[in-house]
Amino acid sequence: MLRIAGTCLRAWWKIRKPVTFGVKVLLIHPDDPAQCLIVRHSYSDSARWGMPGGAYRLGRETPQQAGVREVSEELALTITEVPTVLDTVSTTLEGKRDTLTIVQATPVSASFVRSPEIAEARWVRADMAAMPEGEPVSRWLQRALSARNAPPAPRSSLTREG
């Protein structure tokens, strides 16, 4: 059901081209900073590993607040410290004009409970060396991992996810 709704929404975005705001959260394991949590969303490309996250309304919440909310909704994880902004990009990947903010946060516990939005989730080494050969990873996850120890990059425009 979520997959069908997601497909319909993406088709509508290609026609209407709305302006949207989204957030992705690079979650760092609370006891092992060398690990991060990756997820497969049930409503989009469920073959691709990425980060939890979702949409937010500008003016109602900040990207950091949205990241905390999305992590709580999708994984029942609590974040008590304000997430750090790693990067902000503009993308037309899904047919909409989206400003996507990537933030980094550490939950208070490593135990999570998946919502129906999350098909699968697991803690992995942040260098992704432990990923099985051929497992696809989202561009946003790759970008977040490379930006983790770098200063925030200037805004850029991306049009395709690899």
C-alpha positions as CSV (number, residue, x, y, z in Angstrom):
1,M,0.0,0.0,0.0
2,L,2.8,2.5,0.9
3,R,4.7,1.6,-2.3
4,I,1.6,2.3,-4.4
5,A,1.0,5.6,-2.6
6,G,4.6,6.5,-3.1
7,T,4.5,5.8,-6.9
8,C,1.3,7.9,-7.3
9,L,2.9,10.7,-5.4
10,R,6.0,10.7,-7.5
11,A,3.9,10.8,-10.7
12,W,2.0,13.8,-9.3
13,W,5.3,15.6,-8.5
14,K,6.5,15.1,-12.1
15,I,3.4,16.9,-13.3
16,R,3.1,19.6,-10.6
17,K,6.8,20.1,-9.7
18,P,6.1,21.3,-6.1
19,V,8.7,22.9,-3.9
20,T,9.4,20.6,-0.9
21,F,11.8,20.3,2.0
22,G,13.2,17.0,3.3
23,V,15.7,15.7,5.8
24,K,17.9,12.6,6.0
25,V,19.5,11.5,9.3
26,L,22.9,9.9,9.6
27,L,22.4,8.0,12.9
28,I,25.6,7.2,14.7
29,H,25.6,4.3,17.1
30,P,25.6,5.6,20.8
31,D,28.2,3.0,21.9
32,D,30.3,2.7,18.8
33,P,30.8,5.9,16.6
34,A,32.3,3.7,13.9
35,Q,28.8,2.4,13.2
36,C,25.7,4.0,11.6
37,L,22.1,2.9,11.1
38,I,20.9,2.2,7.6
39,V,17.4,1.5,6.4
40,R,15.3,0.4,3.5
41,H,12.1,2.3,3.2
42,S,9.0,0.2,2.3
43,Y,7.4,2.9,0.1
44,S,10.3,3.7,-2.3
45,D,13.2,1.8,-3.8
46,S,13.3,-1.0,-1.2
47,A,16.5,-2.5,-2.8
48,R,18.5,0.6,-1.9
49,W,19.9,1.2,1.6
50,G,19.7,4.8,2.9
51,M,19.0,6.9,5.9
52,P,15.8,7.5,7.8
53,G,14.1,10.8,7.1
54,G,11.2,12.5,5.4
55,A,9.5,15.7,4.6
56,Y,8.9,18.8,6.8
57,R,7.2,22.1,6.5
58,L,9.5,25.1,6.4
59,G,8.4,27.5,9.1
60,R,6.8,24.8,11.2
61,E,10.0,23.0,12.1
62,T,13.7,23.2,11.4
63,P,15.5,20.3,9.5
64,Q,17.0,19.3,12.8
65,Q,13.6,19.1,14.5
66,A,12.2,17.2,11.5
67,G,15.1,14.7,11.7
68,V,14.4,14.1,15.4
69,R,10.7,13.6,14.7
70,E,11.3,11.3,11.7
71,V,13.7,9.1,13.6
72,S,11.2,8.8,16.4
73,E,8.3,8.0,14.0
74,E,10.3,5.5,11.8
75,L,12.4,3.8,14.4
76,A,11.2,4.8,17.9
77,L,14.6,6.2,18.7
78,T,15.1,9.2,20.9
79,I,17.6,11.9,20.1
80,T,18.3,14.5,22.9
81,E,21.0,16.6,21.3
82,V,20.4,18.9,18.4
83,P,21.5,17.2,15.2
84,T,24.5,18.6,13.3
85,V,23.8,19.8,9.7
86,L,26.3,18.0,7.4
87,D,25.0,19.2,4.0
88,T,22.1,20.9,2.2
89,V,21.4,20.1,-1.5
90,S,18.7,20.9,-4.0
91,T,17.4,18.0,-6.1
92,T,14.8,17.3,-8.7
93,L,15.3,13.5,-8.3
94,E,11.7,12.6,-7.8
95,G,10.2,15.3,-10.1
96,K,9.7,17.9,-7.3
97,R,12.0,20.7,-6.4
98,D,13.3,19.5,-3.1
99,T,15.7,21.1,-0.6
100,L,17.2,18.1,1.3
101,T,19.2,18.7,4.5
102,I,21.4,15.9,5.7
103,V,22.0,15.9,9.5
104,Q,24.0,13.7,11.9
105,A,22.7,12.6,15.3
106,T,23.2,10.0,18.0
107,P,20.3,8.3,19.6
108,V,20.3,7.6,23.4
109,S,19.9,3.9,22.7
110,A,20.8,1.5,19.9
111,S,17.6,-0.5,20.2
112,F,15.0,0.4,17.6
113,V,11.5,-0.6,16.6
114,R,10.7,-0.4,12.8
115,S,7.5,1.4,11.8
116,P,5.6,0.1,8.6
117,E,7.6,2.8,6.7
118,I,10.8,0.8,7.3
119,A,11.2,-2.5,5.5
120,E,14.6,-3.3,7.1
121,A,17.2,-1.5,9.3
122,R,20.6,-2.4,10.6
123,W,23.7,-1.0,12.2
124,V,26.8,-1.2,9.9
125,R,30.3,0.1,10.0
126,A,30.2,3.7,8.8
127,D,32.9,3.1,6.2
128,M,30.4,0.6,4.6
129,A,33.2,-2.0,4.3
130,A,30.9,-4.6,5.9
131,M,28.2,-4.2,3.3
132,P,27.7,-7.3,1.1
133,E,29.0,-7.0,-2.4
134,G,26.5,-5.4,-4.8
135,E,24.2,-4.0,-2.1
136,P,23.0,-0.6,-3.5
137,V,23.4,2.5,-1.3
138,S,21.7,5.8,-1.8
139,R,23.7,8.8,-3.0
140,W,22.6,10.7,0.1
141,L,24.1,8.0,2.4
142,Q,27.4,8.1,0.5
143,R,27.3,11.9,0.7
144,A,26.6,11.9,4.4
145,L,29.4,9.5,5.2
146,S,31.9,11.5,3.2
147,A,30.7,14.8,4.7
148,R,30.8,13.4,8.3
149,N,34.3,14.6,9.0
150,A,34.4,17.4,6.5
151,P,33.1,21.0,7.0
152,P,29.6,21.7,5.5
153,A,29.7,21.8,1.8
154,P,28.2,24.7,-0.2
155,R,24.7,24.1,-1.6
156,S,24.7,22.1,-4.8
157,S,22.2,20.9,-7.3
158,L,21.8,17.2,-7.9
159,T,19.3,15.7,-10.4
160,R,19.9,12.0,-10.2
161,E,20.5,9.5,-7.4
162,G,23.0,6.7,-8.1
